[in-house]
Amino acid sequence: MDAERRPPHPLSDQTLALLAGGYGWLPQRMRESGEPVVTTRLLGKPVLAVRGPDAVRFFYDERNVRRHGAIPGPVQATLFGHGAVHTLDGTAHRARKTLFLPLLQADRVAGVVEQVGAAWDEAVAGWSRRPRAVLFDEAAVVLTRGAYRWAGISLPDAEAEAVARDLIAMVDGFATPGPRHWRARRARRRQEGRLARLVRDVRSGRSAAEPGSMLERVATHREAPGGPLSPELAAVELLNVVRPTVAVSWFVAFAAHALHRRPRVRDRLRDGDPVYATAFAHEVRRFYPFAPFLGGLAARDLSWHDRSVPEGGMVLLDVYGQNHDPALWGDPYAFRPQRFVEHPAERDELVPQGGGDPRTGHRCPGEGVVLGLLETLAVRLARLEYEVPEQDLRIPLRRVPTRPRSGFVISGVRAPEPRAEPTAATAGAGGSRR
């Protein structure tokens, strides 16, 4: 290997290289090492980066990796919020996570999917009256309306677009310095303030919370031996329910991109086969980039495949690289939903939203919600009649989080004709093919 291509010395700091390389930075380092593990430095800290199903289990073992102190302040100030469940470990993490366990229940997933589907159907009529619509932006408003209805949070129609912009900004600005980051901070302050006031009103009796709603759960949650969450922390966790739901906007734009590039997939998805809809949703989340990696801190001196990191060093799980690992997927840069019809998605292989057990660990408990939303919206999108005018559909891998540059513009929207959905018997027969 010549000097120009030699991997950087493991002690050289790679922060600037990460900012320049985006999603490709860590997979490139793995390719250069020839192994699914590398050591380097970021932000002055030693780093151990790992990939693979065994590495996922290693990463999510709390004896190895802790979250407390791991999330940089700028990310807490934009994406997660200070004091959020993502920053906790052990007993404190499990106690707080009980707030989110309803997201694992099938009826709760069905509820948010129903609300968002209804909001989508309402919005389509408006798109048809306009010369063009940016699907990413429109999906954000649809998802915001549906998520707030489901969570029991009042949201006047006139305010939905502004709230959607703020929720999108929190995600869009977490991984970059500059204007996007500062927009994200301002957006979080606005929405945390709004929801903290709502929590105070619910607790004082000035506002009512629907029994069983996420608003009621968060407003009344107590963590032994302490009292209820402060209104500010309750607002953080309410946002951690609705913000990830609205982040499905990225996957909706990616789904549109996939259907545009692959008409045969669109034709098959229109039929509404629930097995294929699930396979398509999995493949969108595997194929398209969202989180480049996940991070924590070494809970003790660690070693993996003869590479080591001292206690307090950073441990990264290479999410984008694992979802494109040829050893796991075979032809990983081909978009092929059929792979998930032929083989079910394994928990620690497909990790777009992390790995491990969502009930007790740090895997996102709302992953089932994301999957359900993407399934139903992808079928609706496949059935929607529209044109795709000339635009920039490139997806830059240096931008985190990325999306089609144009946001995916559609024109000439025509609502689909109503059609019969697959019966329960049909769905059950389809499910057996997995």
Secondary structure, DSSP 8 states (H G I E B T S, - for coil): --TTTS---TTSB-HHHHHHHGGGHHHHHHHHHTSSEEEEEETTEEEEEE-SHHHHHHHT-TTTEE-TTTS-HHHIIIII-TT-GGG--HHHHHHHHGGGGGGGSHHHHHHHHHHHHHHHHHHHHHHHTSSEEEHHHHHHHHHHHHHHHHHT----GGGHHHHHHHHHHHHHTTT--SHHHHHHHHHHHHHHHHHHHHHHHHHHTSS---TTSHHHHHHH-B-TTS-B--HHHHHHHHHHHHHHHHTHHHHHHHHHHHHHH-HHHHHHHHTT-HHHHHHHHHHHHHHS-S---EEEEESS-EEETTEEE-TT-EEEE-HHHHTT-HHHHSSTTS--THHHHHS---TTT--TT--S-TTTSSS-TTHHHHHHHHHHHHHHHHH-EEE--S------TTSSS---TT--EEEEEE---------HHHHHHHHHT-
